[in-house]
Amino acid sequence: MDKTNASLLVADDDPRILQLLKVFLERSGFRVLTASNGNDAVVLAQEVVPDLVLVDVMMPQMDGYEVCRQLRNDTRTSHLPILMLTSRSAVRDKITGFESGADDYVTKPFDLDELLARVRSLLRRATEVPVRSPLTGLAGNRLLQEELKHRLHRPEPMALAYVDLDNFKAFNDAYGFFRGDQAIQLLARLIEDVVEQEGTEGDFIGHIGGDDFAIITVPQRVEAISELLIERFDAEIQELYDPQDRERGYLRGYDRYGVPHRFPVMTISIGTVTNRNRSFADLDDLSRTAAEMKTYAKGLPGSSYAVDQREDKQIVAEPQERRGRPPIFEVAVVGGESDLVQLLQLYLEKSGHDVRLYPSGRQLLELSGEQVPHLIILDAVQRDIPVWDLCQDIRQEPVLKYCPLLLVSTDSEDEERAFQRHIDAFLLKPFSRHQFSACVQGLLERRSNRVVEQAGVEDEQGAGR
């Protein structure tokens, strides 16, 4: 049987073929996403993760072969079935397609019924997931779900620890999928060793997929397992980095808008739930709460774990935000030329943010106790104080200490200086609106994690490390 309401990504630079396939496949019961070039196809696949990809070989910016290679090199998309569409019928072209990672091949002009049959066949094969992960040998998601359903119906209390790698994508992008697989295998081996040492005979380990793992144990052993796993991982992950990156303490990379970022050495986050003090309606309720705790752990510095200690009576529904009304943030723009300041103000106000302009850094520091911004944007050109001294003063102000900083400059060498001084992001002038907006959005999204770090971890929330 084909997968119900499966999502398909179709990539082709011919708008007629793209529209034809979209209409035909939607009428056949699928949800269809489209991309008109290879680069957009890769980005969309990584963001949405469809059930199957149909990709044309001849496309601008990135051909179908390279699309296949990039999808296979990313753990989020490496498992996706890929069907290649091409007007080339030579055997060597088909071989190239298969070597790039394609699962099947259809030559243009193609028969729509044959194409549909191949799509359904690939989807059927994709649902035949092995019960164990071929990469780690651990129990796969199917066995994990069966085990959790069984434990939920037993009277004995249990704990589910959701383990995830932090900054894995940056590592995988920098070193390639082979070393990325090594990192996943390292974590799997350490989990097995630690559970054997600190766990109980009935504990269960599962590989959810990618860099996500699950440990089922008893509540009284989960903290000892988490602490030893963090200690072992932090000590051994360093060996997978090149010497210069290990010494520097981070990887340098860029997002798709060209915004530079620092990616620290990988850590792990562990979110744990237990039914000792509360009950779960079903597997979905259990896994959703575990994911919530893992997200909380990711907001803590370094490798961290968080154990949910709430009881049933403590659970209250959180108020829902009004749809279509994103939160309004206050952004401070300090120094800079008047033309640049006006441009940044326009960009920020169009995004719905409140903007406060400070001609000098001293003025920002004097008013910081009255008006604390959510983000500070600094121009490297300051009137009254060198920008590096201003950064140091900002970090020494208690109310501004955890406020994200974005530095803009015309000097490319300022990028390294900024990162050394713990400035959160850097943009080289001139930059596009897309670059600026993406950078601001990313900093504001990460701001909540800074608040968590500042507040610390409360005992009743059971967070460690």
Helices and strands as residue ranges (DSSP letters): E 7-11, H 15-27, E 31-35, H 38-48, E 52-56, H 64-72, E 82-86, H 91-100, E 104-107, H 112-127, H 141-152, E 159-166, H 168-175, H 177-198, E 204-209, E 212-217, G 219-221, H 222-236, G 237-240, H 243-248, E 250-254, E 260-264, E 267-274, H 283-298, E 304-307, G 312-314, E 330-334, H 338-350, E 354-358, H 361-367, E 375-379, H 387-396, E 405-409, H 414-420, E 425-428, H 433-455, G 459-461, E 463-464
